[in-house]
Amino acid sequence: DAGVTQSPTHLIKTRGQQVTLRCSPKSGHDTVSWYQQALGQGPQFIFQYYEEEERQRGNFPDRFSGHQFPNYSSELNVNALLLGDSALYLCASSFTAGLPSGANVLTFGAGSRLTVL
Amino acid sequence: AQKVTQAQTEISVVEKEDVTLDCVYETRDTTYYLFWYKQPPSGELVFLIRRNSFDEQNEISGRYSWNFQKSTSSFNFTITASQVVDSAVYFCALSEAEAAGNKLTFGGGTRVLVKP
């Protein structure tokens, strides 16, 4: 049973460029969340998608946008890259049903490490 | 706003010693969930335990145990008889129970190094 898969695993961009990161959720999961983890810090919530809509958003600028497809996979897009966007981007999936949302356990992927030069 | 603080940045122990990780949280919600995740060098966060705010019973699961004290807003985690494979960064996290989404607020993490 495949877990959460993310691509690419590593990428290097220059300031001002745009990047797209991809995520396939764990089989049976319908909700995808994205987190940014700077070096030496805890993950920071970017946003969450459910039923192809953004359900909740963290404190990130509009340069960060996303999408969820009918097969539940998701993309994270970052425009006008800044040096400070260099980080590990983690995708997490969960199944939204029954339990209150806050109780849902997230399954994380190994992340996409973005370096902005 | 929610906040999670892990005061210990790094802990180094010798194999078979016990390791206790501290976590203090802040929230205005009356109902919430607390989590511990482990992040090995491979990068993915691995779920360890979840606790809800209305159940303060402390439990043991294998070599893991936790101490949840609502009065002091603490949710400490102990690894008993540590092993080299326990070396990782451990994160404490908090989520609201009834939020539209299940946003997790993470602490800064505690790096655990278990030496043979």
Interface residues (C-beta under 8 A of the other chain):
Chain A: G3 V4 T31 S33 Y35 Q41 G42 P43 Q44 F45 Q48 Y50 R55 Q56 G58 L88 L90 A92 S94 P100 S101 G102 A103 N104 V105 L106 T107 F108 G109 A110 G111 R113
Chain B: V4 Q6 T31 Y32 Y33 F35 Y37 S42 G43 E44 L45 V46 F47 R50 N52 F91 A93 S95 E96 A97 E98 A99 A100 G101 N102 K103 L104 T105 F106 G107 G108 G109
